[in-house]
Amino acid sequence: MNTRRVTVGVVVQYIVLTLVFILLAGPLVWELSLAVKGPNDNVYSLPPYLFPKDFTLNNFVEVFRRLPLLRYFGNTLIVVAGNVLGNVVGCTLAGYAFGCLRFRWRNIGYMLFVLAIIMPTEGILISTFLLVKSMGLTNSLLGLILPGLIGPLNVLLMTNAFRSVPQELIEAAKVDGANMWQRFFHIAVPQVKGTMTVIGILSFVGSYNDFLWPLVVLSDDRKYTLTLGLNRLQGTFYTDPRLVAAGAIISLVPIVIFFALFQKNLFLGLQEGGLKG
């Protein structure tokens, strides 16, 4: 009886995992299928078919021919680098201040970051644009970087990470004569490197995939990021889904490579945060 229950439980688990896999990987597989379908394939056929009858890689070549992808990718790298650097450095400093230092209005400042998480991005989009415009940074990569330079959620993550650092270590360093910056660099930061890595990876993914803010702030196509530039593959009167799918696959390659290189750091950082929490 117990063996039968275990068998049924395993079957149910596999069914659920299969459904989740189809739900998550299905769109990607379909995009890849569209990207390699040739002119003789009917992409609107019912029922749809996954394996192309006219296999081709010309769709990828056509995307590079129509769009300056290298320029878009270069712009994206600049924006991503600025956001990652700003979040890692700025959020680490802010997290150390909220987590380890004692100063007036600390709790109020912390609550402001909590409220910033609750506020939807769309709700402050107009005010953010007007602020960037008043600074004369519209249609510039700097104006694209500034709003995401320090993420409120990242500040809270770093604050919790610093709060988990044993205060005895910091107090001992203080007694030994270490100043605030020495305690920060030599005692606190080595304890939260895992969380800093997680923040860097999340900032990279969020900045790389951002579409709404570049759409609002940029008007010069020479400064487009990759996600925004690929939108030019969709025309007003005609759109080839093969090219759109090929462009989506091309934009996915860098982020897949990035995740493949740093997935170990991501999991270790999440594990470290979980153990400390």
The 8 nearest C-alpha neighbors of each residue, nearest first, counted from 0:
[[1, 3, 2, 4, 5, 6, 7, 8],
 [2, 0, 4, 3, 5, 6, 7, 8],
 [1, 3, 5, 0, 4, 6, 7, 8],
 [2, 4, 6, 0, 1, 5, 7, 8],
 [5, 3, 1, 7, 6, 2, 8, 0],
 [4, 6, 8, 2, 3, 7, 9, 1],
 [7, 5, 3, 9, 8, 4, 2, 10],
 [8, 6, 10, 4, 9, 5, 11, 3],
 [9, 7, 5, 11, 6, 10, 4, 12],
 [8, 10, 12, 6, 11, 7, 5, 13],
 [11, 9, 7, 13, 12, 8, 14, 6],
 [12, 10, 14, 8, 9, 13, 15, 7],
 [13, 11, 9, 15, 10, 14, 16, 8],
 [12, 14, 16, 10, 15, 11, 17, 9],
 [15, 13, 11, 17, 12, 16, 10, 18],
 [14, 16, 18, 12, 17, 13, 11, 19],
 [17, 15, 13, 19, 18, 14, 20, 12],
 [16, 18, 20, 14, 15, 19, 13, 21],
 [17, 19, 21, 15, 20, 16, 22, 14],
 [20, 18, 22, 16, 17, 21, 23, 15],
 [21, 19, 17, 23, 22, 18, 24, 16],
 [22, 20, 25, 18, 24, 19, 23, 17],
 [21, 23, 19, 20, 25, 24, 18, 26],
 [24, 22, 20, 21, 25, 19, 26, 27],
 [25, 23, 27, 21, 20, 26, 22, 28],
 [24, 26, 21, 28, 27, 22, 23, 29],
 [27, 25, 29, 28, 24, 30, 23, 22],
 [28, 26, 30, 24, 29, 25, 31, 23],
 [29, 27, 31, 25, 30, 26, 32, 24],
 [28, 30, 32, 26, 31, 27, 25, 33],
 [31, 29, 27, 33, 244, 32, 28, 26],
 [30, 32, 34, 28, 29, 33, 27, 35],
 [31, 33, 29, 30, 34, 35, 49, 28],
 [34, 32, 30, 241, 36, 31, 35, 244],
 [33, 35, 245, 241, 244, 31, 32, 36],
 [36, 34, 55, 33, 54, 32, 56, 37],
 [37, 35, 51, 54, 33, 34, 53, 40],
 [36, 38, 53, 39, 55, 40, 54, 35],
 [39, 37, 40, 36, 53, 41, 55, 241],
 [40, 38, 37, 53, 41, 52, 36, 54],
 [39, 41, 38, 37, 36, 53, 42, 52],
 [42, 40, 43, 44, 39, 38, 36, 47],
 [41, 43, 44, 40, 33, 47, 240, 36],
 [44, 42, 41, 45, 47, 46, 40, 48],
 [43, 45, 47, 41, 42, 46, 48, 40],
 [46, 44, 47, 43, 48, 42, 41, 49],
 [45, 47, 44, 48, 43, 49, 42, 41],
 [48, 46, 45, 44, 49, 43, 42, 41],
 [47, 49, 50, 46, 51, 44, 45, 42],
 [48, 50, 32, 51, 47, 29, 33, 28],
 [49, 51, 48, 32, 52, 36, 54, 33],
 [52, 50, 36, 53, 54, 49, 40, 32],
 [51, 53, 54, 40, 50, 36, 39, 37],
 [54, 52, 37, 51, 36, 39, 40, 55],
 [53, 55, 36, 51, 35, 37, 52, 56],
 [56, 54, 35, 37, 57, 36, 53, 58],
 [55, 57, 58, 35, 59, 60, 54, 34],
 [56, 58, 60, 59, 55, 61, 35, 37],
 [59, 57, 61, 56, 60, 242, 245, 62],
 [58, 60, 62, 57, 61, 245, 56, 63],
 [61, 59, 57, 63, 58, 62, 64, 56],
 [60, 62, 64, 58, 59, 63, 57, 65],
 [61, 63, 59, 65, 64, 60, 66, 58],
 [64, 62, 60, 66, 61, 65, 68, 59],
 [65, 63, 61, 62, 66, 60, 67, 59],
 [64, 66, 62, 63, 61, 67, 232, 68],
 [65, 67, 63, 68, 64, 62, 228, 229],
 [68, 66, 70, 69, 71, 63, 65, 64],
 [69, 67, 71, 70, 66, 72, 63, 225],
 [68, 70, 72, 71, 67, 73, 63, 74],
 [71, 69, 73, 72, 68, 67, 74, 221],
 [72, 70, 225, 224, 68, 74, 73, 69],
 [71, 73, 75, 69, 70, 74, 225, 68],
 [72, 74, 70, 76, 75, 71, 69, 77],
 [75, 73, 71, 77, 72, 76, 224, 70],
 [74, 76, 224, 72, 78, 73, 77, 79],
 [77, 75, 79, 73, 74, 78, 80, 72],
 [78, 76, 80, 74, 75, 79, 81, 73],
 [79, 77, 75, 81, 76, 80, 144, 82],
 [78, 80, 76, 82, 81, 77, 206, 203],
 [79, 81, 77, 83, 78, 82, 76, 84],
 [82, 80, 78, 84, 79, 83, 85, 77],
 [83, 81, 148, 85, 79, 84, 80, 86],
 [82, 84, 80, 86, 199, 202, 85, 81],
 [85, 83, 81, 87, 82, 86, 88, 80],
 [86, 84, 148, 82, 89, 88, 83, 87],
 [87, 85, 149, 90, 89, 83, 84, 88],
 [86, 88, 84, 85, 90, 89, 91, 199],
 [89, 87, 91, 85, 86, 90, 84, 92],
 [90, 88, 92, 86, 85, 91, 87, 93],
 [89, 91, 154, 93, 86, 92, 87, 88],
 [92, 90, 94, 88, 89, 93, 87, 157],
 [91, 93, 95, 89, 90, 94, 88, 96],
 [94, 92, 90, 96, 95, 91, 89, 97],
 [93, 95, 158, 157, 91, 97, 96, 154],
 [96, 94, 98, 92, 93, 99, 97, 161],
 [95, 97, 100, 93, 94, 98, 99, 92],
 [98, 96, 94, 95, 158, 99, 100, 93],
 [99, 97, 158, 162, 95, 161, 96, 94],
 [98, 100, 95, 96, 97, 162, 161, 101],
 [101, 99, 96, 97, 98, 102, 95, 105],
 [100, 102, 99, 103, 105, 97, 96, 98],
 [103, 101, 105, 100, 104, 96, 97, 106],
 [102, 104, 105, 101, 106, 107, 108, 100],
 [105, 103, 107, 106, 108, 102, 109, 101],
 [104, 106, 108, 103, 107, 102, 109, 97],
 [107, 105, 109, 108, 104, 110, 97, 103],
 [108, 106, 110, 104, 109, 105, 111, 103],
 [107, 109, 111, 105, 106, 110, 104, 112],
 [108, 110, 106, 112, 107, 111, 105, 113],
 [111, 109, 113, 107, 112, 108, 114, 106],
 [112, 110, 114, 108, 113, 109, 115, 107],
 [111, 113, 115, 151, 110, 109, 114, 116],
 [114, 112, 110, 116, 111, 115, 109, 117],
 [113, 115, 111, 117, 116, 112, 110, 118],
 [114, 116, 112, 118, 113, 117, 111, 151],
 [117, 115, 113, 114, 118, 151, 152, 112],
 [116, 118, 114, 115, 119, 113, 112, 120],
 [117, 119, 115, 116, 114, 120, 122, 123],
 [120, 118, 122, 121, 117, 123, 116, 115],
 [119, 121, 122, 123, 124, 118, 116, 115],
 [122, 120, 124, 119, 123, 125, 118, 211],
 [121, 123, 119, 120, 124, 118, 125, 126],
 [122, 124, 126, 121, 120, 125, 127, 119],
 [123, 125, 121, 127, 126, 122, 120, 128],
 [126, 124, 128, 127, 123, 129, 122, 121],
 [125, 127, 129, 123, 128, 124, 130, 122],
 [128, 126, 130, 124, 125, 129, 123, 131],
 [127, 129, 125, 131, 130, 126, 132, 124],
 [130, 128, 132, 126, 127, 131, 133, 125],
 [129, 131, 127, 133, 132, 128, 126, 134],
 [130, 132, 128, 134, 133, 129, 136, 142],
 [131, 133, 129, 135, 134, 137, 130, 136],
 [134, 132, 130, 135, 131, 129, 136, 128],
 [133, 135, 131, 132, 136, 130, 137, 129],
 [134, 136, 132, 133, 137, 131, 142, 138],
 [137, 135, 142, 134, 131, 139, 132, 138],
 [136, 138, 132, 139, 216, 142, 135, 131],
 [137, 139, 217, 216, 218, 136, 219, 140],
 [140, 138, 142, 141, 137, 136, 143, 217],
 [139, 141, 143, 142, 144, 78, 138, 222],
 [142, 140, 144, 143, 139, 145, 136, 78],
 [143, 141, 136, 139, 140, 144, 145, 137],
 [142, 144, 140, 141, 145, 213, 139, 216],
 [143, 145, 141, 142, 78, 147, 146, 148],
 [144, 146, 148, 147, 142, 143, 141, 82],
 [147, 145, 148, 144, 143, 127, 149, 142],
 [148, 146, 145, 149, 144, 150, 82, 206],
 [147, 149, 85, 82, 145, 146, 86, 144],
 [150, 148, 86, 147, 85, 90, 89, 151],
 [149, 151, 153, 152, 147, 154, 86, 148],
 [152, 150, 154, 112, 153, 116, 115, 155],
 [153, 151, 155, 154, 150, 116, 156, 112],
 [154, 152, 156, 150, 155, 151, 90, 157],
 [155, 153, 90, 151, 157, 152, 156, 94],
 [154, 156, 158, 152, 153, 157, 159, 151],
 [157, 155, 153, 159, 154, 158, 160, 152],
 [156, 158, 94, 160, 154, 155, 159, 91],
 [159, 157, 94, 98, 155, 161, 160, 156],
 [158, 160, 162, 156, 157, 161, 155, 163],
 [159, 161, 157, 163, 158, 162, 191, 156],
 [162, 160, 158, 164, 98, 163, 159, 95],
 [163, 161, 98, 159, 164, 160, 158, 99],
 [162, 164, 161, 160, 275, 165, 159, 276],
 [163, 165, 161, 162, 166, 190, 187, 160],
 [166, 164, 167, 168, 163, 169, 162, 161],
 [165, 167, 169, 168, 170, 164, 99, 162],
 [168, 166, 170, 165, 169, 171, 172, 164],
 [169, 167, 171, 166, 170, 165, 172, 186],
 [168, 170, 172, 166, 171, 167, 173, 182],
 [171, 169, 173, 167, 172, 168, 166, 174],
 [172, 170, 174, 168, 173, 169, 167, 175],
 [171, 173, 175, 169, 170, 174, 177, 168],
 [174, 172, 170, 177, 176, 171, 175, 169],
 [173, 175, 171, 176, 172, 170, 177, 169],
 [176, 174, 172, 173, 177, 171, 170, 178],
 [177, 175, 173, 174, 178, 172, 171, 181],
 [178, 176, 173, 172, 181, 175, 182, 179],
 [177, 179, 181, 180, 182, 176, 173, 172],
 [178, 180, 182, 181, 183, 177, 173, 184],
 [181, 179, 183, 182, 178, 184, 177, 185],
 [180, 182, 178, 183, 184, 179, 177, 185],
 [183, 181, 186, 179, 180, 185, 184, 177],
 [182, 184, 180, 187, 181, 186, 185, 188],
 [185, 183, 181, 188, 182, 186, 180, 187],
 [186, 184, 182, 181, 183, 187, 188, 189],
 [187, 185, 182, 183, 184, 188, 189, 169],
 [186, 188, 183, 190, 189, 184, 185, 182],
 [187, 189, 190, 191, 184, 183, 186, 192],
 [190, 188, 191, 192, 187, 186, 185, 184],
 [189, 191, 188, 187, 192, 164, 186, 161],
 [192, 190, 188, 193, 194, 189, 160, 195],
 [193, 191, 195, 194, 189, 190, 196, 188],
 [194, 192, 268, 196, 195, 191, 271, 197],
 [193, 195, 197, 268, 196, 191, 192, 198],
 [196, 194, 192, 198, 193, 197, 87, 199],
 [197, 195, 199, 193, 194, 198, 192, 200],
 [196, 198, 194, 200, 265, 199, 195, 268],
 [199, 197, 195, 201, 196, 200, 202, 153],
 [198, 200, 196, 202, 83, 197, 201, 87],
 [199, 201, 203, 197, 202, 198, 196, 204],
 [202, 200, 198, 204, 203, 199, 205, 197],
 [203, 201, 199, 205, 83, 200, 204, 206],
 [202, 204, 200, 206, 201, 205, 79, 207],
 [203, 205, 207, 201, 202, 206, 208, 200],
 [206, 204, 202, 208, 207, 203, 201, 209],
 [205, 207, 209, 203, 208, 79, 204, 202],
 [206, 208, 204, 205, 209, 203, 79, 75],
 [207, 209, 205, 206, 204, 210, 226, 203],
 [210, 208, 206, 207, 205, 211, 212, 226],
 [209, 211, 213, 212, 227, 226, 214, 208],
 [212, 210, 214, 213, 209, 215, 227, 216],
 [211, 213, 215, 214, 210, 216, 209, 143],
 [214, 212, 216, 215, 217, 211, 210, 143],
 [213, 215, 211, 212, 217, 216, 210, 227],
 [216, 214, 212, 213, 217, 211, 128, 218],
 [215, 217, 213, 137, 138, 214, 212, 218],
 [218, 216, 138, 213, 214, 219, 215, 137],
 [217, 219, 138, 220, 216, 214, 215, 222],
 [220, 218, 221, 222, 217, 138, 223, 139],
 [219, 221, 223, 222, 218, 228, 217, 224],
 [220, 222, 219, 223, 70, 71, 67, 74],
 [223, 221, 220, 219, 74, 224, 71, 140],
 [224, 222, 220, 228, 221, 71, 227, 225],
 [223, 225, 71, 75, 227, 74, 226, 228],
 [224, 226, 71, 228, 72, 227, 75, 229],
 [227, 225, 229, 228, 224, 210, 208, 230],
 [226, 228, 230, 224, 225, 229, 223, 210],
 [227, 229, 225, 230, 223, 226, 231, 224],
 [230, 228, 231, 226, 227, 232, 225, 246],
 [229, 231, 228, 232, 227, 233, 226, 243],
 [232, 230, 229, 233, 228, 234, 227, 66],
 [233, 231, 230, 229, 243, 234, 242, 238],
 [234, 232, 238, 231, 230, 235, 243, 237],
 [235, 233, 237, 238, 236, 232, 231, 239],
 [236, 234, 237, 233, 238, 231, 232, 239],
 [235, 237, 234, 238, 233, 239, 232, 231],
 [238, 236, 234, 235, 239, 233, 232, 240],
 [239, 237, 233, 234, 240, 236, 232, 235],
 [238, 240, 241, 242, 243, 237, 233, 232],
 [241, 239, 243, 242, 244, 238, 33, 42],
 [240, 242, 34, 244, 33, 239, 243, 245],
 [243, 241, 245, 244, 240, 58, 239, 246],
 [242, 244, 240, 246, 245, 241, 232, 247],
 [243, 245, 34, 247, 30, 241, 242, 246],
 [246, 244, 34, 242, 248, 247, 243, 59],
 [247, 245, 249, 243, 244, 248, 242, 250],
 [246, 248, 244, 250, 245, 249, 251, 243],
 [247, 249, 251, 245, 246, 250, 244, 252],
 [250, 248, 246, 251, 247, 252, 245, 59],
 [251, 249, 247, 248, 252, 246, 253, 225],
 [250, 252, 248, 249, 254, 253, 247, 255],
 [251, 253, 255, 249, 254, 250, 256, 248],
 [254, 252, 256, 255, 251, 257, 250, 249],
 [253, 255, 257, 256, 251, 252, 258, 204],
 [256, 254, 258, 252, 257, 253, 259, 251],
 [257, 255, 259, 253, 254, 258, 252, 260],
 [258, 256, 254, 260, 255, 259, 253, 261],
 [257, 259, 255, 261, 262, 260, 256, 254],
 [258, 260, 256, 257, 262, 261, 255, 263],
 [261, 259, 257, 258, 262, 256, 263, 264],
 [260, 262, 258, 264, 263, 259, 257, 265],
 [261, 263, 265, 258, 264, 259, 260, 266],
 [264, 262, 266, 265, 261, 267, 260, 259],
 [263, 265, 267, 261, 262, 266, 268, 196],
 [266, 264, 262, 268, 197, 263, 267, 269],
 [267, 265, 269, 263, 268, 264, 270, 262],
 [266, 268, 270, 264, 269, 265, 271, 263],
 [267, 269, 193, 271, 265, 194, 266, 270],
 [270, 268, 266, 272, 271, 267, 273, 265],
 [269, 271, 273, 267, 268, 272, 266, 274],
 [270, 272, 268, 274, 273, 269, 267, 275],
 [273, 271, 269, 275, 270, 274, 276, 268],
 [272, 274, 270, 276, 271, 275, 269, 268],
 [275, 273, 271, 276, 272, 270, 269, 268],
 [274, 276, 272, 273, 163, 271, 160, 164],
 [275, 273, 274, 272, 163, 160, 159, 271]]
